[in-house]
Amino acid sequence: MQDFDAARRGLMIGAGLATFAAAGLASGQAAAAPQTPAEAANLKLVQDFVRTWGEADFDPDKVLPVYLAADGRVRMTQDMPWATGPAAVAASFKPFLKNGERYPVTFLDVFARGPLVATHRIDTVLTPGKPDQSMEVYGVFLLKDGKIREWSDYLVS
């Protein structure tokens, strides 16, 4: 069963990244396909969630249950292990917040196709007393029933 899950995740992530290329996002072109109401809702949910990271009062213990399914799985970077459930994902966030960090995000491109939302963004680390650090990130989110079921981020460099 674990092999099946690993294969399914690999296919989902590969499909998400392939969709980026097919949509012309690598060249900065917007996708032309019209959005369904469900896709628009999924896109809004992901953008709202990601924007919470830059808020001064961001609290992963409060935010994660709002956006993540009870059995939702998250991998914050391609090199991190999966965390499952809002409490485990909140615990994964906390080391990134220990010095008062905030993470405002600039979306370069974002689109939804069915239950998949893909983001291309710049995440900026704001740490009190330190220079800002920016990272280019692709994120792939799979949604079901108005919640994030799987999310994985990929650092560009």
N, C-alpha and C positions, 0 to 999 in steps of 0.2 A: 504494500500500500504506500509506503514511503517513496518507493521508486516512481509510482504513478504520480504522487503529489509533486515530486521534484520535476518530473517530465512536464506535468501540467503547468507548473510555475514557469519553467523554461520556455514553454510555448507561449504563455501569456506575455511574458516579458519580451520575447522575440517578436511577437505580433505587435506589441505596443511600439517598439522601436522601429519596426518595419513600417508601421502606419505613419510614424513621423516622416520617414523618407518618402513614402507614397503621397503624403499630403503636401509635399514640397516645403516642409518647414525648415529643412536644412538650408534652403536658398532664400528663406524669408517670405515665401509666398503663403498666403492664407488658403486654407482648404475651402473648396467651393460648395461642398455638400450642405444642404439645409439641415438645421438641427431639429430634432424632435423635442417636444416638451420634456420628456424624460432626460434627454441628453443635456438640455439647458439646465435642468435641476441638478444633475450630476456635476456639471461644470461649476455651477454656483457653489455647491457644497464643498468641492475641493478647493476652490479659490478662497472661500470664507475660512476654511480650516487652515490653509497655509498662511493666510494673513494673520491669524491669531498669534503666530510665532513672533511677530514683531511688536506685539502689544506689551507695554510696560508691566502689566499685571498677568502675563501669560502664566497659567498654572496647568501643567499637563494632567494633573489629577482631576481637574474640573473639565478641561476641554476634551480629552480623549473619549470619555463616555458619550459625549454629544455627537461625535463624528465617526467613531470607529465601532464596528459591529462587535458584539460580545466575544466572538471567536475570530475577530479580524487579525490579520497577520501583517507585520510591518518589518521592513528592512531599511534602515535609514541610509545606508550606503551599500554598494554592491559587495563590500568586504565584511559587513556585519552579519551576525546570525539573525534569523527571524525571531521576533518577539510576538507572542500571541495574547490578545485580549488587552483591553484598555489599561489595566493596572501594570502589566508587564511592559507595555509600550511607554506608559508614563515614566516608569523606572528607567527605561532606555533614554528618554529625553533628559532626565535630571543631571547626568554628568555634563551635558552641554549647556547647563544653566547655572552651574555652581558659583560662578563669579559675576552673576548679574547680567549675563549675556542676553541679548535679544537678537532676533533674526528677521528683520524686515526683508520682504521679497519683492522683486520686480519681475513681473511675468513678461517674458519675451514672446512667447507663443503658448497657447493652450487650446486644446480641442477635446471634444467628446465624440465618441462613436459607440453607440449602444451603451453598455455598462462600463466602457473603458474611458478614462480621462487621462490625457498625457499633457505634461507641462514641460516647458523649457523656460528656465528662470535663472535669475541671479539671486542667490541667498547671501545677504551681507551679515557678518557677525559683528555686532556692536558690543564691545566689552569695555566697561568703565575703565578709563585710564590707559587704554591701549588703542593703537591704530585700527581702523575698520579693516576687515578682511572680506573679500568677495569671492564667491565660488559659483561657477556655472554648473547647473544641475538639470538633468532630465528626470522627471518623476512619472511613474506609471501607477495609476490607481484603478482598481477594479471595485465597482460599487454594486450593491444589491440592497433592495428595500430601503433606500435612502441612507445607507451607511457605507463606509469604506470597509471592504472585505479583505483586500490586499493592497499594499502600497510598497513600492521599492523605489529608491532614489539612486541615481547613477551620476557620480561626479565626472565632469568632462575632463578636468586636468588634475 
